[in-house]
Amino acid sequence: MLKLGASYKSKQYFGDFDFDQKYVDGTNAPNVKFNMNYPAIYSVGLGLSGGNFDFALDFRYVDYENTEGFMESGWQIATSGSAEGFPTGAVNGFGWKNMSILSVGLQYQATEKLPIRIGYTYSSNPIKDELAFFSIPATAVIENAAQIGFSYMVNDKIDLSAVYHYGFRGDGVSGNLLNPQMITSENPLGKVPGTTISYNMSTSMIQVGINYGLGKILNKTTEPVE
């Protein structure tokens, strides 16, 4: 009746992004390198079955705070050339928090050929409001998502499946526009007074599938001879 599992997915490493820049007047600007890796993910889960019901619970923890490209924040400072000591206009990273994801699912075997499934997923928001400006290119974080679907066995070779998914952002993210030219000791991020940047997103998807089995694998056994 009870199944338990756990997994660890290690951090994935990527090469640096290297930007060769020029000022608007055509002169060379300091080169900027940016490193962004993929975070480690820890997962645990359980499954519980009984009668016509199957229940599953899954928890994942995404370690952004120890991943290059996500743990740093703020503006890069030039270390050489005429701009040494000044912000380059490039960012150190997104400054994301660690992310927790909880998923639950329930399947009901309505008939021998028709299982019906529902699911829900909650994801904590890793984006800090004060750093919202840095995450404009990477806002695809859905806080809440629900799914409903079913499968139907037409015969022993063909089965149909369909699922509807809807995801919504929750509270979203809101912060100030940031400008490196406005950095001071009291304003290290360069917040622009009187400005607001915010974003919110939702997703909606219908997925339909048809599976066709080409045939069954036959296992031949030899009966003992007396």
Secondary structure, DSSP 8 states (H G I E B T S, - for coil): -EEEEEEEE--B----EEE--B-TTS-B---EEE---B--EEEEEEEEEETTEEEEEEEEEE-GGGSTTTS--SEEE--SSTTTTSEEEEES------EEEEEEEEEEEEETTEEEEEEEEEE-----GGGGGGGGGG----SEEEEEEEEEE-SSSEEEEEEEEEEE-TT-EEE--B-GGG--SS-TT-B-TT--EEE--EEEEEEEEEEE--------------
